[in-house]
Amino acid sequence: MTVDGVVTVVDSAAVAAGRFADDHDKLDAQRRADQGLDHESPLEELFEDQLTAADLIVLNKTDLIGADDLTGVRDGIAAHLTRKPVFIEAKQGEVAPEVLLGLGIGTENDIENRKSHHELEHENGEDHEHNHDEFESFVVTLGPVRDPAGFTEGLKSLIVTHDILRLKGFADVAGKPMRMVVQAVGSRIDTHFDRPWAAGEARETRLVVIGLHDIDEAEIRARITELAG
């Protein structure tokens, strides 16, 4: 068995909106200079580590941003990399399998050029205490949603207020025979009805919330319950 190649998918719209640092060194210097700021940057480091490992980078969700923003995303990513991976563009994650498979790059023979922040810190003798639980998730389960449009708008505000990274699941909309799928990255939310509730299936609203380790779970649970009506 061999590693054929590493494919990294980038949410172009999220990057264009500033969800990740465009100058990690500058941000790190600001953190170190200000004791009131968090000195760890797990999101930016994870983002860079995944790009560093990539042989093929898929710039996804290109339909949500303009041509200039897309060029900025591509140039910004390329500027942080010493290696030169291939870039392709995609909408809604639609990429032909033949593009992704059979790369034949032999990634495992190039590990030395793909080291993560964690590995580089240890090589440089830096004594950092690493917290590997930077992200937390929990599930909110409740009854029917009375006003789906109002519920969606309320979730957008909640996500911004609590800096929720990801929210996904489905909702039981009162009076509807189908369940409503909810997918959110940042404040961008997509909802659609995917299938009818199956016979004997318990109708419920079930959402997975993902955020950083200090996320206010109690407040978020209470607010989502309130939004459902």
N, C-alpha and C positions, 0 to 999 in steps of 0.2 A: 504494500500500500504506500502511496506517495501523496504529497500535497501538490495537486495539479496547479493551483494558483489561488491567491486570496482576492476575493471580491468585497469591496466596501461600498455600501449604499449610503449616500449623503442626502439628507433632507434639505434641498437647495433653498426652499422657502424659509426654513428655520434659520439657516446660516445667514441668508440675506437680511433677515430681521434682527440679527445680532444675538441669537441665542448662544453663540459660542464666541470666545474672544478672538478678535482678528489679529491681536498682537499679544501673544502670551507672555513674552518677556516684559513688556511694559506693564501688563496687569500684575505679574508676579512682583515686580519692583514696587508697585503701588501697595500691594498687600503687605510686603515686608516693612515699608516705611510707615504704615498706619496700623498701630496695634488694635484699632477698632475694627479692622477688616479680617475676614477669614483668610488664613495663610494657605489653606489648601484649595486646590482647584480641580476637583475630580472630573467634572464635566469636560473642561478644556483638555485635560491630560488624556482622558479616555478617547476623546475625539481625535486628537493628534496621534495617539498610539494606533488607532484603527487605520488612519490614513497612512502612517508610516509602514504598516504591514501590507498595504494593498498593492496588487499588481494591476487591478482593474477597478476604477472608481466610477460608480453609477451615480450621476447627478440626477436624482429623482425629483418629482413634483415641479418640473420645469414649466408646466402650464400655469403655475400660480405666481410666477414672477416675470418681469420683463427681460428683454434681451440684454440690456445694460447690467441689470442686477445679476443675471446668470454669468455674464463675463466676469463680473467682480468676484463672484463666488469661485469660479474656476481659477482666476488669477491669484486670489487670496490663498487658496489651498496649495497651488503649485509653488507659491513663494515660500511655504513652510517645509517643503520636501526637498531632500537631497537626491532621492531617486526620482525617476520620471515614469510614473504609471500611466496607463492609457485611460482617458476619460470618455465616457459615453453619456448621452442624455436620455432620460426616460420620463414618461408620464404614468402615474398610478402604478409604478413598479413593473411596467410591461416591457420585458426584455426577452428576446428570443433565446431559448435554451442553448442553441448552438453558439451564441455569442459568449455565454458564461462558462460552458463546459469545453474541455479539451484544450485548455490554455497551454499545457505542456511546459510550464515555466520552471518547475523544480524548485519551488519556494524554499524547501528545507535546506538547500545548498547555499542560501543567501541570508541565513538568519542573522549574521553579524551586522547586516545593514538595516535590520528591522527591530532594533531594541526599543523597549518601552521606557517611559520616564522612570519607572520603578527600577528597572535593570540598570539604567545609566546612573541613577543616584547611588546604588550599591557599588558600582564600579568606581565611582569617584570618591568613595569612602564617606559619603554623607550619612549621618546617623539620624534618620527620620523615623518617627513612630507612625506607621501607616495604619489607618483605619479602613478596613476593607468593607465596611458596612455604611458607605456614604449614602446609599439609596435605601429608601423604605417604601413599602407598598402595603396597602390594605384594601379590603373589599367592603363596599357598602351595599347592603341588601335591603330593599324596602318594597312597598306596595306600588300601586299604579300611579302613573304620572297624569295629572289632570290636564295640563296645558303644555304640550311638547315644545311649542315655539318659545314660550316663556321659560321653560325648563332649560332649553339650550342656551338662551341668552344669559340666564342666571349662571350657568356653568362657566361661560366665558369670563364673566366678572370674577367668579370664585377662583378660577385658574390664575388670573392675573394677580389677584390679591395675595394668594398663597404660593405663587410661583410653582404651580403644579407642572411637572414635566410631561406627564402622559396620563390620559384618562381614557378608558375603553371599557366596553361592555354592551349591555342592551337594556331596554326599558319596556315595561308593560304600559302601553298607552291606553287609558280608559276608553272603552268603546271600539277599539280597533282589533281586528282578528289576527293581525300580524305583529310581531315584535319589532321594535325600533333599535337598530344597531347605533351605538354612539362611539365615535373615534375622535380623540382630540390630541393634537401635538401643540403645546403652547396654547394660545387662545384661538387657534384655528380648529373648528369642530365640524365634522362631517356626520350627518345622520341619514339613515335610509331604512326602509322596512325590507327585511331580507327574506322572511318566510312566515307562514302561518304558525301559530302555536299548535303543537302536536296534541292529539287526543290524549288526555291524562297527564299532560305536562303541566307542572305548576307554573302559573303566570307570576312573574316577579320582575322587579327592576334590580339589576346587579351590575355594579360598576367597580372596576379596579382603578385605584388611584396610586400614582407613582410620583414620589418627590424626593427631596434631599432628606438627610437624617433628622433634621429638626422640624419637619413638617408638622403642622398642628392638626393631628388626626381628629381630635374631639370636635373642634370648630368646623372642620370640613364635613364631617359626618352630619352634624346638626344642620348645617346650611343646605346640604344636598337633600336631606329629609324635608326641610322647609320648602325648598324649590319644587319638590314633587307635588306638594299640595295635599 
